[in-house]
Amino acid sequence: MATVPSPVAEPQAGISPFGRIIGVFFSPKATFEGIVRKPSWIPPLIVLFLTGMLLNLTLANHANWTEVSRQQIDKNKWVASQIDRLDDSKKAQAFERAAAQAKIFRYVRALIGWPLALLVASVLYFGAYRLIGGARLSFGVAGVIVAFANLPVALKEILGALVTALRDPNAIDPENYIASNPAALMGPDTPTWQMIPLAFLDIFTIWALVLVAVGFAAADPKKLPFGKSLGIAIGVNLSLMAVFTMIAWVFS
């Protein structure tokens, strides 16, 4: 009798780049499992670059940077004391220079903000998950996970650009352009070092943090069960919050 050949399993079709972007929001576990098998940082980086460009250009051209600079200077006691020594005309010039520099910073941030942020975040997460969690993954895979995990922040930037474009320029806070964290509810005279911990409680930032945990758990589920992965991600963010708060307190 002729032997009937057993059927050969067909390889599963890979998810398209667009499917991965959507999947991060609606089916993150399965999506990150696919991302880890075949990583590619280009799709999330393009999305983040475009949304960062949209937000920062909108802020640069709609916010009242003179007023923003005035408020920021008032929060720094040393700089404010130097400005107070000037006459009115020189004060106005100082605020105009600060406003021009702030706008330039936004243009620079539009170009290099996300690439630089992703590089730094990838280094921090890769080191933490390797040293603390014993994760068995490459730096490239860690970078792809971090990039995809930050897509909720891209959604925040799109919403922020829309809100900024429709808002009164005098009411725009470039650091809290939408009320997604408690810092957005504080008054303009609140010290920066007090604002930073509240800013870390941002809905979109927490969403991204959870996705980081999901992504690294998918990369090495034996070494990194989700609970452990989430604990490491929270630890990295708390460390960053402490560092930024301390720096702001020193220079306040």
Secondary structure, 3 states (H helix, E strand, C coil): CCCCCCCCCCCCCCCCHHHHHHHHHHCHHHHHHHHHHCCCCHHHHHHHHHHHHHHHHHHHHHCCHHHHHHHHHHHCHHHHHHHHCCCHHHHHHHHHHHHHHHHHHHHHHHHHHHHHHHHHHHHHHHHHHHHCCCCCCCHHHHHHHHHHHCHHHHHHHHHHHHHHHHCCHHHCCCCCCCCCCHHHHCCCCCCHHHHHHHHCCCHHHHHHHHHHHHHHHHHCCCCCCHHHHHHHHHHHHHHHHHHHHHHHHHCC
